[in-house]
Structure formats: structure tokens, C-alpha cells
């Protein structure tokens, strides 16, 4: 299995790129998200790779960020979502937007992606929502909760999780405390949560 390619960008188009690694050119299919982050030809690049095996061929899918690769793998694990469909989804929405749509059960946003019908959108939400909620935060983006922009909340939450509290119960506790007094300091929130 190829985990990543580190080489020179020999060629790029919105759908695929060719990475030269020590004289061997690898054709790698990419999302538009990755395409926009790639430099010009001749520059050094590193892409995280999903190596897809089928009976009749092997295909490489590349991602500029490990997070995008992880979401791609979650999507292709859903029944009825193949690699090309998942790549299309990641071309239409950023990983953060797609995660937020899944966690907020926004069928309409997912269904708006070309090639995704209502049943497929519902299946994606059903199979991935709980898994994503367990992880809590969206990498480099907002959380699925309304009051996630509060840095005091996030710091208190991180401290409680570090102390061994399960994330869902820590979130509920912190949110309940902040609902009664939103002006509390991080230390006060942690003290109240530990009682």
C-alpha cells in the first residue's frame, strides 16, 4: 500500500495530477480542494494517498491534507459510495463543510452534490453521523454545537477530556454550567464540573 507520495509535481489538472518520484510518474486522482492547494509544476509536493485495488486495476487518490484522506475513507466505507463519488463530494464541499452537513443531518446540502440522491445522502448521514459526533471537534473548523466558538468552553472541555472524562458527558456538563453562568472562567467551569 502507498501511504503518501513525496516528489515533484510534473503535471496537474483539476481531476488528476502526475507526481514524479525519483523518475517514476504516478497518476493520482485528486479533489478540487487538493487541486487548489497544489503549487505550480516543477515544485516539491507531498500527497496523502489512498491506494484503491480492484480486480481490473489499481488507482491512486491523493489529498493535500490527511484529514481529507480520512474523510474520503469514511465516505467510501458507506454502502453505495464509491471512490469517484467520494472524490466528487470532496470536490463540492470542504471536509469541514461536509462533516458539518453530515452531523447536522442536512440531507439537502449533501443531496445538492452531483451524483448524490436522497437515499444515498440519508445513508451517508445515518452511517457517519454518530462516528463524527464521537470525535467531537471538526479539524480546523467549527464544532457541531452552536456555542463552540467560545474559547473558554473549548479550553475547559479539553481539560476535562484530558482528566479522563468521556467527551460527550464533558460537553454536556460544560454546556449546562455555561447555560447557568456564561461569564465563568475556565477554572470555575472545571471546578463545577468536577463536583
C-alpha positions in Angstrom: 0.0 0.0 0.0 1.2 3.5 -0.8 0.6 5.9 2.2 1.9 9.1 0.6 3.9 10.3 -2.4 6.7 12.9 -1.9 8.1 14.1 -5.1 7.9 16.7 -7.9 4.7 17.9 -9.4 5.1 17.0 -13.1 1.6 17.9 -14.3 -1.8 18.9 -12.9 -5.4 19.2 -14.0 -8.5 19.7 -11.8 -9.2 15.9 -11.8 -5.7 14.4 -11.6 -2.0 15.1 -11.2 1.2 13.3 -12.0 3.8 13.2 -9.3 7.4 12.3 -10.3 9.1 10.3 -7.5 12.7 9.5 -8.5 11.9 9.3 -12.2 8.6 7.3 -11.8 5.5 9.2 -12.7 2.4 8.4 -10.5 -1.0 9.3 -11.9 -3.0 10.5 -8.9 -6.7 11.4 -8.9 -7.4 14.5 -6.8 -10.3 16.6 -5.5 -10.7 20.2 -6.4 -9.8 21.1 -2.8 -6.4 19.5 -3.3 -6.0 20.9 -6.7 -6.4 24.5 -5.4 -3.6 23.9 -2.8 -1.1 22.4 -5.2 1.8 24.6 -6.3 2.9 25.1 -9.9 4.6 22.4 -12.0 8.2 21.5 -11.0 7.6 22.2 -7.3 8.0 19.7 -4.5 4.7 18.2 -3.2 3.5 15.6 -0.8 0.2 14.0 -1.2 -1.5 11.6 1.2 -2.6 8.5 -0.9 -5.4 6.1 -0.8 -4.4 3.1 -2.9 -7.5 1.6 -4.4 -7.4 -2.0 -5.6 -9.9 -3.6 -7.9 -9.9 -6.8 -10.0 -9.0 -5.0 -13.2 -6.9 -2.0 -12.0 -5.2 -0.1 -9.2 -5.9 3.6 -8.7 -4.3 6.3 -6.6 -6.3 9.0 -4.9 -4.3 11.9 -3.4 -5.1 14.5 -0.8 -3.2 17.6 0.3 -4.4 17.0 3.9 -4.5 13.8 6.0 -8.0 14.9 7.2 -9.3 14.9 3.7 -7.9 11.4 3.1 -9.6 10.2 6.4 -12.9 11.6 5.4 -12.6 10.0 1.9 -12.0 6.7 3.6 -15.1 7.1 5.8 -17.2 8.0 2.8 -16.1 5.0 0.7 -17.0 2.7 3.6 -20.6 3.7 3.2 -22.6 1.3 1.0 -23.2 2.7 -2.4 -20.5 5.4 -2.2 -17.5 4.6 -4.5 -14.2 6.4 -4.7 -15.3 8.6 -7.6 -18.4 9.6 -5.8 -16.5 10.4 -2.6 -13.9 12.4 -4.6 -16.8 14.3 -6.2 -18.2 15.0 -2.7 -14.9 16.4 -1.5 -14.6 18.5 -4.7 -18.0 20.1 -4.0 -17.5 20.8 -0.3 -14.5 21.2 2.0 -14.1 18.4 4.6 -15.3 20.7 7.3 -18.4 21.7 5.4 -19.2 18.1 4.6 -18.7 16.9 8.2 -20.9 19.7 9.4 -23.6 18.8 6.9 -23.5 15.2 8.0 -23.6 16.0 11.7 -26.4 18.5 11.3 -28.3 15.9 9.2 -28.5 18.4 6.3 -29.8 16.0 3.6 -30.5 18.9 1.2 -26.8 20.1 1.3 -25.5 16.6 0.6 -28.1 15.8 -2.0 -27.1 19.0 -3.8 -23.8 17.3 -4.7 -23.8 16.0 -8.2 -24.5 12.2 -8.3 -25.9 12.0 -4.7 -29.6 11.1 -4.4 -31.8 11.4 -1.4 -31.3 7.8 -0.3 -27.6 8.0 -0.6 -27.5 11.2 1.3 -29.6 9.7 4.1 -27.4 6.6 4.2 -24.3 8.7 4.5 -25.8 10.7 7.4 -27.1 7.5 9.1 -23.8 5.7 8.9 -21.3 8.5 9.6 -23.2 11.0 11.9 -22.5 9.1 15.2 -19.0 8.3 14.3 -18.3 12.0 13.6 -20.1 13.2 16.7 -17.9 11.0 18.9 -14.8 12.7 17.6 -16.4 16.0 18.7 -14.4 18.7 17.1 -14.1 19.3 13.4 -10.4 19.7 12.4 -9.5 23.3 11.6 -13.2 24.3 11.8 -16.2 24.8 13.9 -17.7 22.2 16.1 -21.2 20.9 15.5 -22.5 22.6 18.6 -23.9 26.1 18.5 -21.7 27.6 21.3 -18.5 26.1 20.0 -16.9 29.5 19.3 -16.4 30.1 23.0 -12.7 29.6 23.7 -13.4 29.3 27.5 -15.7 26.4 26.7 -13.2 24.7 24.5 -10.4 25.0 27.0 -12.5 23.7 29.9 -13.7 20.8 27.7 -10.1 19.9 26.6 -9.0 19.9 30.3 -11.9 17.6 31.3 -11.2 15.2 28.5 -7.5 15.2 29.5 -8.6 14.3 33.0 -10.3 11.2 31.7 -13.9 12.3 31.3 -15.7 10.9 28.2 -16.1 13.7 25.7 -20.0 13.6 25.4 -20.5 13.8 29.2 -17.9 16.5 29.5 -19.6 18.5 26.8 -23.0 18.2 28.4 -21.6 19.2 31.8 -19.7 22.2 30.4 -22.7 23.3 28.4 -25.0 23.1 31.4 -22.6 25.1 33.5 -22.2 27.8 30.9 -26.0 28.0 30.4 -26.4 29.0 34.0 -23.5 31.4 34.1 -21.8 32.2 30.7 -19.2 34.6 32.3 -17.4 31.9 34.3 -13.6 31.4 33.9 -12.1 28.1 32.7 -11.0 27.2 36.3 -14.5 27.8 37.6 -16.1 25.7 34.9 -13.7 22.8 35.7 -14.3 23.1 39.4 -18.1 23.0 38.9 -17.8 20.1 36.5 -15.7 18.1 39.0 -18.3 18.4 41.7 
